Amino acid sequence: MTRPNRRAPWRGSGTARAAGLLAGVAADALLGDPQRGHPVALFGRLARALEAWLYDARRARGSQFAAASISLAAGPFAATARIAHERPVAEAALTATATWAVLGARSLTREADQIRQALEAGDLAGARLLLPHLCGRDPASLDEAGIVRAVVESIAENSSDAIVAPLVWGALAGPSGLIAYRAVNTLDAMVGHHSPRYEEFGWASARLDDVANWLPARLTAALAAACSPVVGGRPDITLRIAREYGPRHPSPNAGWCEAAFAGALGVRLGGSLSYSGRTERRPELGSGPRPVPADIARAAVLCRAVTAAAAVLAAAVAGQLG
């Protein structure tokens, strides 16, 4: 007589993956990022070494670099997940570890709050020193209003990149999806920008990031609208502003997140900014006043609400797909 498989309900329902996603979100909220040996930093060093070996200012070589980097990051997790799939507790633990490693919700809001405190204390120089921890803009020429805008826009964009998107890919593909997404996003930050060195070599990394974030960015906008009442916003207005202003942004994804946060907070984002000495003029997003330091705290509250909603949704999807 065939022995019944007592673990089948766990495996079949996706409970292990769902539990791991929720546990990973909780671990990030309680512990934040690892202080030493952060997996993303380790991956960055590995990718830099691989870049030095493979670099050639051609798209084909950049595509090889992206494929090799992502495979090296996600491959071991995919193999381990295949083994752990037969052991629900192990699968949940692996998913939780991967989720904690790639999520950045606590670090994002903590760094934003430190900048807010510096601004409210009148320490503009201190706020400028802290800003590079959050985004890549040139802080030296920014006044208080420019720093506030940069922080709120970074919270909005990273609510997708560092929170919603990893959870989406974790729900769809488990631990290997989490790690592969973080590798794609990290490569985009490293080589996916416009410069003489990376214009062609970073093309594949930038396009992969656009594809990987297309759905999460729009989901982030929808979640920001749903959660907007926690900061005094209205879901219908938030969605309208996201749909109206989001497509105006030069990025196919970031504009949706920034416009949704602008609508929920009732502020106006966008305008001129400077990266690495290069000035860009971006369209304005929203129709309210420019944000003030207190709006940084409100953006952080909205980010936390979006994180909680995304965690519940990802767990539900993982359970259904299982």
Secondary structure, 3 states (H helix, E strand, C coil): CCCCCCCHHHHHHCHHHHHHHHHHHHHHHHHCCCCCCCHHHHHHHHHHHHHHHHCCCCHHHHHHHHHHHHHHHHHHHHHHHHHHCCCHHHHHHHHHHHHHHHCCHHHHHHHHHHHHHHHHCCCHHHHHHHHHHCCCECCCCCCHHHHHHHHHHHHHHHHHHHHHHHHHHHHHHHHHHHHHHHHHHHHHHHHCCCCCCCCCCCHHHHHHHHHHHHHHHHHHHHHHHHHHHHHCCCHHHHHHHHHHHHHHCCCCCHHHHHHHHHHHHCCCECCEEEECCEEEECCCECCCCCCCHHHHHHHHHHHHHHHHHHHHHHHHHHHHHC
